[in-house]
Amino acid sequence: MGEYNNQHYQLDQTIIEKRMQTKCFAKRIQYYSEVDSTNRIAKELGKVPGNHGVLVLAEQQNAGRGRLGRNWNSPSGNGIWMTLVLQPNLHPGHASMLTIVAALAVNNAIRNITGLDSFIKWPNDIVVNGKKVCGILTEMNTINEKLEYAIIGIGVNVNQDKFPEELKDTATSILLEGKRSIDRIELIADIMKHFEFYYDVFLKTENLIKLKDLYNENLVNLNRQVRILEKDMEYAGIALGINETGVLLVKTVETVEDGEITIIKGVVSGEVSVRGIYGYV
Ligand code: BT5
């Protein structure tokens, strides 16, 4: 019976491959005990035809990356640091929606495996109790306007019991929130199962028409006041959820000569962050 501590169990490539309940995603895993960034490796694999569905997984990253060149803290033994290689027949302009599809999958898997009330923070974070438990980084390459690959990097804080000083106010782990350590392999398998399912739904229309309601139900800021931080400007509004292209709709009030008008703005992911009025969420 007794609860065992998975922190001491290494991720093992063949064991994980066997535990996948998917048709294609992560049926082949490329495992590293230490790597600079699984996204970097995945890009190499993405250039080689036939690697659709390969998962790059690392026990530790020494140069894990977030968006806009930010760092991603990826210590050994406690996290899930992985990148899925996709080579879909997809319009390059539609590939950024894969982040939304992945976020939906990770959020559902975390809820399913841990019972925690996790939420999606548009576009690429999963949060529990207002702190970030997962970040997603999608990157892609095109050749002659055709998508060569899209790679989806997923970092989940699983069994960390503490974070470095600069992260401790905004980052958390499943262990810290759920008060028990969990089997990382079970969570990886469930993320892949959900991801493959939602991905198939997404590919049929190349938009989020069938997924957006579910996504919005799980959106942490839904109908709440948010601040949108763009490169050179910041504004506030109410987050109304995403539309079928993954754009976040925000209701803002603008002052005009003879009063105020309400405008619905579409926020496109990229160089933009969403914050709560008082903090991270
Ligand atoms: C992200 O960027 O959230 C995308 C993170 C993607 C990480 C995965 S791990 C596997 C794959 N390989 C990689 O090299 N990357 C992917 P962004 O929204 O820019 O958030 C980055 C910010 O999150 C940093 O500036 C920190 O403030 C914070 N942060 C860094 N490490 C964190 C962690 N482990 N947990 C929570 N927050 C973290």
Boltz pocket constraint, residues with backbone or C-beta under 6 A from the ligand:
constraints:
  - pocket:
      binder: B
      contacts: [[A, 36], [A, 37], [A, 38], [A, 39], [A, 40], [A, 61], [A, 63], [A, 64], [A, 65], [A, 66], [A, 67], [A, 68], [A, 70], [A, 71], [A, 72], [A, 73], [A, 74], [A, 80], [A, 81], [A, 82], [A, 83], [A, 124], [A, 125], [A, 132], [A, 133], [A, 134], [A, 135], [A, 136], [A, 137], [A, 153], [A, 154], [A, 155], [A, 156], [A, 157], [A, 166], [A, 167], [A, 170], [A, 171], [A, 172]]
      max_distance: 6.0
